[in-house]
Amino acid sequence: MNSRPILLMTFVALFSMSAIGFIQLTDYSSRPGRAGQAPRQLTDLALLEASWTGDVPGIPLGEMPTLLVFYHPKCPCTAATVRVLERLQPRFKPTLRIIAVAYCPPDQDDAWIESRTTTALSNLTGTQTVIDRGGKLSEQFGALVSGHLLLYGADGRLTFSGGITPYRGHEGDSPSSLDLLRRINAPPDDCGQWAVFGCSIASDSETQR
């Protein structure tokens, strides 16, 4: 019996399965998440209502730009966002207040947010952490996907909204990360809008609890 047709069919089947898997992976990595409408102006009240892991920040709004980083502590994709921030921060010209907004399920205690991502974010200069129990703050700011960043200028005006990675879990300079850097160093009159690639913040379907 000639085994060549069988080998050929096996090869074609394996190649087809690999191609389908690659296409699905590419689609998953490059599919942006949903985004709501972020407030155009940042107020002290919105942040004071949150649950802070440490002391409520004593720096009033208006003193410096504020970068809000909304994330799910268990989302593996967000590690890339943090690494991009680590590389960008030395290039920030103004002093920047970074507020890491960590999602926490309503039935979990504060220790649930502990993760490598939480630790890495807390190590960024000038970062303070907010526990967003039940995702209420994230929803209020229209941040539905982990890795959504909002930049508010010293005047409290929104100048950047979106992610800073080109795909899920991919790091390195990208048009969005360079736009964030530009808007931090030279605040514009408009707001840059970018797609966000990551896990849903208030859903455990893509993350492990």
C-alpha positions in Angstrom: 0.0 0.0 0.0 1.3 3.4 -1.0 1.7 5.5 2.2 2.3 8.8 0.3 -1.3 9.8 0.1 -1.8 9.1 3.8 1.3 11.2 4.7 0.2 14.0 2.4 -3.3 14.0 3.9 -1.7 14.0 7.4 0.5 16.9 6.5 -2.3 18.9 5.0 -4.5 18.3 8.1 -1.7 19.3 10.5 -0.9 22.4 8.4 -4.5 23.4 8.3 -4.9 23.0 12.1 -1.7 25.1 12.6 -2.9 27.8 10.3 -6.3 27.9 12.0 -4.7 28.2 15.4 -2.3 30.9 14.2 -5.2 32.9 12.7 -7.2 32.5 15.9 -4.3 33.6 18.1 -3.6 36.6 15.8 -7.2 37.6 16.0 -7.2 37.3 19.8 -4.0 39.3 20.1 -5.0 42.1 17.8 -8.7 42.4 18.8 -9.2 45.6 20.8 -11.4 45.7 23.8 -14.5 47.8 24.5 -14.2 51.3 25.9 -16.7 53.6 27.5 -16.7 57.4 27.7 -14.1 58.9 30.0 -14.9 62.1 31.9 -13.4 65.1 30.0 -12.5 66.7 33.3 -10.9 65.1 36.4 -12.2 66.1 39.8 -10.9 65.5 43.4 -14.3 64.1 44.4 -14.1 61.1 42.0 -10.8 60.0 43.5 -11.5 60.8 47.1 -14.5 58.4 47.0 -12.2 55.5 46.1 -10.6 53.1 48.5 -6.8 53.8 48.8 -4.3 51.2 49.9 -2.3 53.9 51.7 -3.0 57.5 52.7 -5.2 59.6 50.4 -2.8 61.6 48.3 -2.1 65.1 49.6 -1.3 66.6 46.3 -4.4 68.4 45.0 -5.4 68.3 41.4 -4.0 71.2 39.4 -0.5 70.8 40.8 0.7 68.2 38.2 -0.6 65.9 35.4 -2.3 62.7 36.5 -2.1 59.4 34.8 -4.8 56.8 35.7 -3.9 53.2 35.0 -6.9 50.9 35.2 -6.0 47.2 35.4 -7.1 43.7 36.4 -4.4 42.3 38.8 -4.7 38.9 37.2 -4.6 39.9 33.6 -1.3 38.6 32.0 -1.5 41.1 29.2 -1.1 44.1 31.5 2.5 43.2 32.3 3.5 44.6 28.9 1.7 47.9 29.7 3.7 48.2 32.9 7.0 47.5 31.1 6.2 50.1 28.5 5.6 52.6 31.4 8.9 51.6 33.0 10.7 52.6 29.8 8.8 55.7 29.2 9.0 57.2 32.7 12.6 58.4 32.5 11.6 60.4 29.5 8.8 62.2 31.3 9.7 65.9 31.6 7.1 67.1 34.1 6.5 65.4 37.5 3.6 63.0 37.0 1.2 61.6 39.5 0.4 58.0 38.6 -2.7 56.4 40.2 -3.0 52.6 39.6 -6.6 51.6 39.8 -6.8 47.9 40.7 -10.0 46.0 40.2 -11.1 43.8 43.1 -14.2 41.6 43.2 -16.7 42.8 45.8 -16.5 39.5 47.7 -12.7 39.5 48.1 -10.5 41.3 50.6 -7.7 43.8 49.7 -5.0 41.1 49.5 -6.7 39.8 46.3 -5.1 42.5 44.2 -1.5 41.4 45.1 0.2 40.3 42.0 3.4 40.9 40.0 1.6 43.6 38.1 0.5 45.4 41.2 4.0 45.2 42.6 5.6 46.5 39.3 3.1 49.4 39.2 3.8 50.4 42.8 7.5 50.5 42.0 6.9 53.3 39.4 8.0 56.7 40.8 5.0 58.6 42.2 2.5 55.8 42.0 -0.3 55.3 44.4 -2.8 52.5 44.3 -6.6 52.6 44.5 -8.7 49.5 45.1 -11.6 49.5 42.7 -14.1 47.2 44.4 -16.6 45.8 42.0 -15.2 47.9 39.1 -17.3 50.9 39.9 -14.5 53.4 39.4 -13.4 51.8 36.2 -17.0 51.9 34.9 -17.3 55.5 35.9 -14.2 56.4 33.9 -15.2 54.3 30.9 -12.2 52.0 31.4 -13.6 48.5 30.6 -10.3 46.7 29.6 -7.2 46.1 31.7 -4.4 48.5 30.6 -6.6 51.5 29.8 -4.7 54.7 30.6 -6.2 58.1 31.1 -4.0 61.2 31.1 -5.3 64.4 32.7 -3.3 67.6 32.4 -2.5 69.8 35.4 -5.7 71.7 34.5 -7.7 68.4 34.9 -8.5 68.2 31.2 -8.4 64.7 29.5 -5.6 64.6 26.9 -5.1 60.8 26.4 -7.4 57.8 26.5 -6.4 54.2 25.6 -3.8 51.6 25.7 0.0 51.8 25.0 0.7 48.4 23.6 0.3 47.5 19.9 -1.3 44.1 20.7 -2.2 42.0 23.7 1.0 41.3 25.8 3.3 43.0 23.2 5.6 45.7 24.5 8.0 48.2 22.9 7.5 51.6 21.3 4.2 52.0 19.5 2.3 54.9 18.0 0.1 55.1 21.1 2.9 54.9 23.7 4.8 57.6 21.8 1.7 59.7 21.7 1.3 59.4 25.4 4.9 60.5 25.9 4.3 63.5 23.6 1.2 64.6 25.4 2.8 64.3 28.8 5.8 66.5 27.8 3.9 68.9 25.6 0.2 69.0 26.6 -2.0 69.5 23.5 -5.4 71.0 23.1 -7.1 67.8 21.9 -7.4 64.3 23.3 -5.7 61.3 21.8 -7.9 58.2 21.5 -6.3 54.7 21.2 -7.5 51.1 21.2 -6.9 49.0 24.4 -5.7 45.4 24.2 -6.3 43.3 27.3 -8.7 41.4 29.5 -12.0 42.8 30.6 -11.6 44.5 33.9 -14.8 43.4 35.6 -15.0 39.9 34.1 -13.1 36.7 35.2 -13.8 34.9 31.9 -10.3 35.8 30.6 -8.4 35.8 33.9 -7.9 33.5 36.8 -9.3 34.5 40.2 
